[in-house]
Amino acid sequence: MKFKNLILIPLILLSCQKHKNNATEDASLQGSLLTLATVFKTSDFLKNTAENVILISYQKVQTETKVFQNICTTFKTNPNTNSLNEIRLQWKIVWKEVKRIEIYRFGPAENVLNGYGQLESFTQKLPISPSEIESAINSNSIPFGVKKSGWGAIEYLLFSGIGGVFSLNQFQTDPNRGNYLCKIADKMVSVSDFLVNSWSKETTDNFYIQFLSPGSSGSSYESQADVVDELMNQSIFLLTSVIDTKLGLPSGLLASSHGMENWSQRENPYAESSLESVRSNLESILFIMQGGLNGSTGKGFTKVLQSKGSTLGTEIETEIQSAIKLIDSLQYESGYLSLHSAFTDRNKSFRELFESARKLRILFSTGVTSALGTTVGVSSNDGD
C-alpha cells in the first residue's frame, strides 16, 4: 500500500505541473492578443488611414492634375507631336491616381458638384458622349455634364476624335478644341482642390474630423466600427466593379453575359488603359491593408485583423500582389495590352486575374466580415 502511494504522488505532481504549464501557455497567448489589441487601437488605424492613405492619395491627384493643367496650356497654344506626347503621358499619370481614389466613394466624394462623379462617368454607367462633346466644342460651350466632361472626355479628345479618328490637325485648325480641353482641366483642378481641402484637418468643417470622431455632432458615423465597415464595404464595392463591370462584362465572363463579349463596354476605349485602371484599383485596397502607399507600415487594416486574432489580412495582401503581378505580365515591350488583346492573346492569365478578383471579394465578404462581425453592404454572391 505504501508503494502505491509513493507512485501516485509523482503522478499527481506531474499532472499538476502539466495543467500549470497549459494554464501558463493559455495565459501567455491571451496576454499576447490582449497586448496587441491594446497597443494597436482602431483609432490608430483610422488616423493613419485618413492622414497617410486617403489624404495623400487625394493630394497626388491634385498635384498631377495641376501639372496636366499647365501642360494643357502649352498644348493648346502649340499643338504639335511633342506637346501631344507630353499631354498624353500626363493624362495616363493622372488617370492612375484617379483610379487609386475610386475606392473612397463616401463623404466629400459624394458631393454632386465637386465629388468623384465629376472626375469620371464610367463608374456611374454613364459613358462619355462623343457627339455631345463635339457639339459643345462647335458651339464653344463650357464642358458641363458628366457625359461631356471629366477625365473620360479628356481621354476621348487626346486619343480619339471626330468620326472616332484622332488627328492633331483638329487641334491645330480649331482653337475651340484646345479651349474645351483646358476648360475641363480647370474643372478637374477645382474638384481635386475640393477633395483635398475636405480631408485637410486645417480646413473648417472638414470630413477628417467626422471620420476620426464618430458619434460626435455632425459625424456621419455612430461608432469607429461604422467607419471601419465603410472602408471594408467600399473595398467590396470596388472589387465587384472590377469583377462585373471592368473585366466580366466586356469579356463575357460575367455570368449574366452568357459568354457574349462586349468590348465596347470597356473602361478606357480610347487610351486602352483598362488594365492599368484595374491595377490602380487593386493598389488602393492594398494601401488600406498596409497602411501606406509605399509598403507596410504596421498601421493598416491587416493590423486591425491581427488584433482580432486573424491572419486574413496577410492572405489578402498576398492575393492582391499576385493579381497585380498577373496584370504586369499582360504587357508588350511598349506597354500594357488592351483589354481585348489580353483576353485574346493571354487568355489564361486574364482568367486567372478574373478569378483572383473573385477570390478577393470572397475574402472580404466572408472572412473579413466574420472577423469583424460586420454587415456587407452589397451582394457578394460569387456566382456573378
C-alpha positions as CSV (number, residue, x, y, z in Angstrom):
1,M,0.0,0.0,0.0
2,K,2.9,2.4,0.8
3,F,4.4,1.6,-2.6
4,K,1.2,2.6,-4.3
5,N,1.1,5.9,-2.5
6,L,4.7,6.6,-3.5
7,I,3.9,6.0,-7.1
8,L,0.7,8.2,-7.0
9,I,2.4,11.2,-5.5
10,P,4.8,12.0,-8.5
11,L,1.9,11.3,-11.0
12,I,-0.2,13.8,-9.2
13,L,2.6,16.3,-9.1
14,L,3.3,15.7,-12.8
15,S,-0.4,16.2,-13.7
16,C,-0.5,19.4,-11.7
17,Q,2.7,20.7,-13.4
18,K,1.1,19.8,-16.8
19,H,-2.0,21.8,-16.1
20,K,0.1,24.6,-14.7
21,N,2.1,24.7,-18.0
22,N,-1.1,24.7,-20.1
23,A,-2.6,27.4,-18.0
24,T,0.6,29.5,-18.3
25,E,0.6,29.0,-22.1
26,D,-3.0,29.9,-22.4
27,A,-2.5,33.0,-20.3
28,S,0.5,33.9,-22.3
29,L,-1.4,33.6,-25.6
30,Q,-4.3,35.6,-24.3
31,G,-1.9,38.2,-22.9
32,S,-0.2,38.5,-26.3
33,L,-3.6,39.0,-28.1
34,L,-4.7,41.5,-25.4
35,T,-1.4,43.4,-25.7
36,L,-1.8,43.5,-29.5
37,A,-5.3,44.7,-29.2
38,T,-4.4,47.3,-26.6
39,V,-1.3,48.6,-28.3
40,F,-2.9,49.0,-31.7
41,K,-6.2,50.7,-31.4
42,T,-8.9,51.2,-34.1
43,S,-8.4,54.9,-33.7
44,D,-4.7,54.5,-34.6
45,F,-5.8,52.7,-37.8
46,L,-8.4,55.4,-38.7
47,K,-6.0,58.3,-38.1
48,N,-3.2,56.7,-40.1
49,T,-5.7,55.9,-42.9
50,A,-7.0,59.4,-43.0
51,E,-3.6,61.1,-43.0
52,N,-1.3,58.7,-44.7
53,V,-3.5,56.9,-47.2
54,I,-6.7,58.9,-48.1
55,L,-5.4,62.5,-47.9
56,I,-2.1,61.7,-49.6
57,S,-3.9,59.9,-52.4
58,Y,-6.1,62.9,-52.9
59,Q,-3.0,65.2,-52.8
60,K,-1.4,63.1,-55.5
61,V,-4.4,63.6,-57.8
62,Q,-4.3,67.3,-57.0
63,T,-0.6,67.6,-57.8
64,E,-0.7,65.7,-61.1
65,T,-3.9,67.5,-62.2
66,K,-2.2,70.8,-61.8
67,V,0.7,69.6,-63.8
68,F,-1.8,68.5,-66.5
69,Q,-3.4,71.9,-66.4
70,N,-0.1,73.6,-67.1
71,I,0.8,71.2,-69.9
72,C,-2.7,71.7,-71.4
73,T,-2.0,75.5,-71.8
74,T,1.2,74.7,-73.7
75,F,-0.5,72.1,-75.9
76,K,-3.4,74.5,-76.6
77,T,-1.0,77.2,-77.7
78,N,1.2,75.0,-79.8
79,P,-0.4,71.6,-80.6
80,N,2.4,69.5,-82.1
81,T,3.7,66.0,-81.8
82,N,6.0,66.7,-78.9
83,S,3.3,68.6,-76.8
84,L,0.8,65.8,-77.7
85,N,3.1,63.1,-76.4
86,E,3.7,65.1,-73.2
87,I,0.0,65.7,-72.5
88,R,-1.0,62.1,-73.3
89,L,1.7,60.8,-70.9
90,Q,0.4,63.2,-68.2
91,W,-3.2,62.0,-68.7
92,K,-2.0,58.5,-68.0
93,I,-0.2,59.6,-64.9
94,V,-3.3,61.5,-63.6
95,W,-5.6,58.6,-64.5
96,K,-3.6,56.2,-62.5
97,E,-4.0,58.4,-59.4
98,V,-7.7,59.0,-60.1
99,K,-8.3,55.2,-60.1
100,R,-6.5,55.0,-56.8
101,I,-9.1,57.2,-55.1
102,E,-12.1,55.5,-56.7
103,I,-12.4,53.4,-53.6
104,Y,-13.3,56.4,-51.4
105,R,-16.8,56.9,-52.7
106,F,-18.1,58.4,-49.4
107,G,-18.1,61.7,-47.6
108,P,-16.8,64.6,-49.8
109,A,-16.6,62.2,-52.8
110,E,-20.4,62.1,-52.9
111,N,-20.7,65.8,-53.4
112,V,-22.7,66.3,-56.6
113,L,-20.8,69.4,-57.9
114,N,-17.3,68.6,-56.8
115,G,-17.2,64.9,-55.9
116,Y,-15.7,61.9,-57.5
117,G,-18.5,61.7,-60.0
118,Q,-17.2,64.8,-61.7
119,L,-13.9,63.2,-62.3
120,E,-15.2,60.3,-64.5
121,S,-18.5,58.9,-65.6
122,F,-17.8,55.3,-66.4
123,T,-18.4,54.0,-62.9
124,Q,-21.7,55.8,-62.9
125,K,-22.7,53.7,-66.0
126,L,-22.8,57.0,-68.0
127,P,-20.0,56.7,-70.6
128,I,-19.0,59.9,-72.2
129,S,-20.8,61.0,-75.4
130,P,-18.5,61.9,-78.3
131,S,-21.5,63.6,-80.2
132,E,-22.3,65.8,-77.2
133,I,-18.6,66.7,-76.8
134,E,-18.3,67.6,-80.5
135,S,-21.5,69.7,-80.3
136,A,-20.2,71.6,-77.3
137,I,-16.9,72.3,-79.0
138,N,-18.7,73.6,-82.1
139,S,-20.8,76.0,-80.0
140,N,-17.8,76.9,-77.8
141,S,-19.8,75.9,-74.8
142,I,-18.5,75.1,-71.3
143,P,-17.9,71.4,-70.5
144,F,-21.0,70.9,-68.3
145,G,-22.4,67.4,-67.6
146,V,-20.6,64.2,-66.8
147,K,-21.1,62.7,-70.3
148,K,-19.0,65.5,-71.8
149,S,-16.6,66.4,-69.1
150,G,-14.1,64.7,-66.7
151,W,-11.1,62.6,-67.4
152,G,-13.1,60.3,-69.8
153,A,-13.8,63.3,-72.0
154,I,-10.2,64.3,-71.9
155,E,-9.3,60.7,-72.9
156,Y,-11.6,61.0,-75.9
157,L,-10.1,64.3,-77.0
158,L,-6.5,63.2,-76.7
159,F,-6.8,59.6,-78.1
160,S,-9.8,59.8,-80.5
161,G,-11.7,62.5,-82.3
162,I,-14.2,63.3,-85.0
163,G,-15.5,60.1,-86.5
164,G,-13.6,58.1,-84.0
165,V,-10.2,59.1,-85.5
166,F,-7.6,61.2,-83.8
167,S,-6.0,63.9,-85.8
168,L,-3.6,66.6,-84.5
169,N,-4.9,68.8,-87.2
170,Q,-8.3,69.0,-85.4
171,F,-6.5,70.9,-82.6
172,Q,-4.3,72.9,-85.0
173,T,-7.3,74.2,-87.1
174,D,-9.9,74.6,-84.4
175,P,-8.9,76.7,-81.3
176,N,-12.3,75.8,-79.7
177,R,-11.0,72.2,-79.3
178,G,-8.0,73.2,-77.2
179,N,-10.1,75.7,-75.2
180,Y,-12.6,73.0,-74.4
181,L,-9.9,70.6,-73.3
182,C,-8.3,73.1,-71.0
183,K,-11.7,74.1,-69.5
184,I,-12.2,70.5,-68.4
185,A,-8.7,70.6,-66.9
186,D,-9.6,73.7,-65.0
187,K,-12.7,71.9,-63.6
188,M,-10.6,68.9,-62.6
189,V,-8.3,71.2,-60.6
190,S,-11.3,72.6,-58.8
191,V,-12.6,69.1,-57.9
192,S,-9.2,67.9,-56.7
193,D,-8.8,71.1,-54.6
194,F,-12.2,70.5,-53.0
195,L,-11.4,66.8,-52.2
196,V,-8.1,67.7,-50.6
197,N,-9.5,70.6,-48.6
198,S,-12.4,68.4,-47.4
199,W,-9.9,66.0,-45.8
200,S,-7.4,68.5,-44.5
201,K,-7.6,68.9,-40.8
202,E,-6.7,72.6,-41.1
203,T,-10.0,73.3,-43.0
204,T,-13.1,74.3,-41.2
205,D,-15.9,71.7,-41.2
206,N,-13.6,69.1,-42.7
207,F,-14.6,65.5,-43.1
208,Y,-11.3,64.4,-41.4
209,I,-13.0,65.2,-38.0
210,Q,-16.1,63.3,-38.9
211,F,-14.0,60.3,-39.9
212,L,-12.0,60.3,-36.7
213,S,-14.8,61.3,-34.3
214,P,-17.7,59.0,-35.0
215,G,-20.7,59.7,-32.6
216,S,-19.9,63.3,-32.4
217,S,-22.2,66.1,-33.6
218,G,-22.1,66.3,-37.3
219,S,-20.4,63.0,-37.9
220,S,-21.9,60.6,-40.5
221,Y,-20.9,57.6,-38.3
222,E,-22.1,56.5,-34.9
223,S,-19.0,54.4,-34.0
224,Q,-15.5,53.5,-35.0
225,A,-16.9,50.2,-36.2
226,D,-19.1,52.0,-38.6
227,V,-16.1,53.8,-40.1
228,V,-14.2,50.5,-40.5
229,D,-17.3,49.0,-42.0
230,E,-17.3,51.9,-44.5
231,L,-13.8,51.1,-45.7
232,M,-14.4,47.4,-45.9
233,N,-17.7,47.8,-47.8
234,Q,-16.0,50.2,-50.2
235,S,-13.4,47.6,-50.9
236,I,-16.1,45.1,-51.7
237,F,-17.9,47.6,-53.9
238,L,-14.7,48.3,-55.9
239,L,-13.9,44.6,-56.3
240,T,-17.5,44.0,-57.5
241,S,-17.0,46.8,-60.1
242,V,-13.7,45.2,-61.2
243,I,-15.2,41.7,-61.5
244,D,-18.6,42.6,-63.1
245,T,-18.1,45.9,-65.0
246,K,-14.4,46.2,-65.7
247,L,-13.4,42.6,-66.6
248,G,-16.6,40.4,-66.7
249,L,-18.9,42.5,-68.9
250,P,-16.5,43.2,-71.7
251,S,-15.0,39.7,-71.8
252,G,-18.3,37.8,-71.4
253,L,-17.0,36.2,-68.2
254,L,-19.9,37.7,-66.2
255,A,-22.5,35.0,-65.7
256,S,-25.3,37.2,-66.9
257,S,-23.4,37.9,-70.2
258,H,-23.8,34.2,-71.1
259,G,-20.4,34.3,-72.8
260,M,-21.3,37.2,-75.1
261,E,-18.3,39.6,-75.4
262,N,-19.0,43.3,-75.4
263,W,-15.7,45.1,-75.8
264,S,-17.3,48.5,-76.4
265,Q,-18.2,48.5,-72.7
266,R,-14.5,48.5,-71.6
267,E,-13.4,51.3,-69.2
268,N,-10.9,53.0,-71.5
269,P,-11.9,52.5,-75.1
270,Y,-9.7,55.3,-76.5
271,A,-6.4,55.2,-74.5
272,E,-6.7,51.4,-73.9
273,S,-5.7,51.8,-70.3
274,S,-8.3,49.4,-68.8
275,L,-5.7,47.0,-67.3
276,E,-3.8,49.9,-65.7
277,S,-7.2,51.1,-64.2
278,V,-7.8,47.7,-62.6
279,R,-4.2,47.7,-61.3
280,S,-4.6,51.1,-59.6
281,N,-7.9,49.9,-58.1
282,L,-6.2,46.9,-56.6
283,E,-3.4,49.1,-55.3
284,S,-5.8,51.3,-53.5
285,I,-7.1,48.3,-51.5
286,L,-3.5,47.2,-50.8
287,F,-2.7,50.7,-49.4
288,I,-5.5,50.4,-46.9
289,M,-4.4,47.0,-45.9
290,Q,-0.7,48.0,-45.5
291,G,-1.5,51.5,-44.0
292,G,0.6,53.4,-46.6
293,L,1.4,53.9,-50.2
294,N,4.9,52.6,-50.0
295,G,4.7,49.2,-48.3
296,S,3.5,48.0,-44.9
297,T,3.6,50.5,-42.0
298,G,2.1,48.2,-39.4
299,K,-0.8,50.6,-39.1
300,G,-3.1,49.2,-41.8
301,F,-6.3,47.1,-42.0
302,T,-4.1,44.0,-41.8
303,K,-3.1,45.1,-38.3
304,V,-6.8,45.5,-37.3
305,L,-7.4,41.9,-38.3
306,Q,-4.3,40.8,-36.4
307,S,-5.7,42.5,-33.3
308,K,-8.8,40.2,-33.7
309,G,-6.5,37.2,-33.9
310,S,-6.9,36.8,-37.7
311,T,-4.1,36.3,-40.2
312,L,-6.6,37.0,-43.1
313,G,-5.0,40.4,-43.8
314,T,-1.7,38.9,-44.8
315,E,-3.6,36.5,-47.1
316,I,-5.5,39.4,-48.7
317,E,-2.2,41.4,-49.2
318,T,-0.6,38.3,-50.9
319,E,-3.6,37.8,-53.2
320,I,-3.6,41.4,-54.3
321,Q,0.1,41.3,-55.0
322,S,-0.4,38.2,-57.0
323,A,-3.2,39.8,-59.0
324,I,-1.0,42.9,-59.7
325,K,1.8,40.6,-61.0
326,L,-0.7,38.9,-63.3
327,I,-1.6,42.4,-64.7
328,D,2.1,43.2,-65.1
329,S,2.5,40.0,-67.1
330,L,0.0,41.3,-69.6
331,Q,2.4,43.6,-71.4
332,Y,4.3,44.1,-74.6
333,E,7.6,46.0,-74.5
334,S,5.8,49.2,-75.3
335,G,3.2,48.9,-72.5
336,Y,0.1,47.1,-71.3
337,L,-2.1,45.2,-73.7
338,S,-5.5,46.4,-74.5
339,L,-8.2,44.6,-72.5
340,H,-9.3,42.8,-75.7
341,S,-5.8,41.7,-76.6
342,A,-5.1,40.5,-73.1
343,F,-8.2,38.3,-73.3
344,T,-7.4,37.0,-76.8
345,D,-3.6,36.6,-76.6
346,R,-3.1,35.8,-72.9
347,N,-6.5,34.2,-72.1
348,K,-5.1,32.0,-69.3
349,S,-3.6,35.0,-67.4
350,F,-6.7,37.1,-68.0
351,R,-8.9,34.4,-66.5
352,E,-6.6,33.9,-63.6
353,L,-6.8,37.7,-62.9
354,F,-10.6,37.5,-63.0
355,E,-10.6,34.5,-60.6
356,S,-8.2,36.3,-58.3
357,A,-10.5,39.3,-58.1
358,R,-13.4,37.0,-57.2
359,K,-11.3,35.3,-54.5
360,L,-10.5,38.7,-53.0
361,R,-14.2,39.6,-52.9
362,I,-14.9,36.3,-51.0
363,L,-12.1,37.0,-48.6
364,F,-13.6,40.4,-47.8
365,S,-17.3,39.4,-47.9
366,T,-17.0,36.3,-45.8
367,G,-13.6,36.2,-44.0
368,V,-13.3,39.8,-43.0
369,T,-16.9,40.3,-42.2
370,S,-16.7,37.2,-39.9
371,A,-13.6,38.5,-38.2
372,L,-15.2,42.0,-37.6
373,G,-18.7,40.9,-37.1
374,T,-19.9,43.4,-39.7
375,T,-22.5,43.7,-42.4
376,V,-21.8,43.6,-46.1
377,G,-23.5,46.4,-48.0
378,V,-23.6,44.7,-51.4
379,S,-24.5,41.3,-52.8
380,S,-21.3,39.4,-53.0
381,N,-22.6,36.2,-54.5
382,D,-19.6,34.9,-56.3
383,G,-21.6,33.3,-58.9
384,D,-21.8,36.6,-60.7
